[in-house]
Amino acid sequence: MIRSLSAISVALLVLVSFELYNGVHRVKAQEQTLASLKAQIAREAEAIRVLKAEWTYLNQPERLQALARRHLALAPTGASQIVVLTSLPLRSETMSAPSPVVEAQDLPQRIVGDVPMPRAKPDLTQAAP
């Protein structure tokens, strides 16, 4: 009986030792995977930092303004470019006729002084208290 108990104990000891050996190797493999993931995260963080620096450089207002002056033909809107909505042709009409242009003196003037300015319409989408 003692021999069989000793044999079972030795077999159990061998199994436990083998599992411990495999466990150590699995942990080392997981540590290597963790180290490679940390290195990858560090590389990605550095790439993000570089991209943010490039974005900051590319969005400098002075640089954008110089590029807009060089590449875009933008100018302030002139009074001769403003038209009245009713003067625009309907979609069914031919587009060959030019739209009449409204001069600056024909536009409504803002009245300042004793005459009150029109109030905005109340927003009816909000619930009343």
Buried (B, 14 or more C-beta within 10 A) or exposed (E): EEEEEEEEEEEEEEEEEEEEEEEEEEEEEEEEEEEEEEEEEEEEEEEEEEEEEEEEEEEEEEEEEEEEEEEEEEEEEEEEEEEEEEEEEEEEEEEEEEEEBBEEEEEEEEEEEEEEEEEEEEEEEEEEE
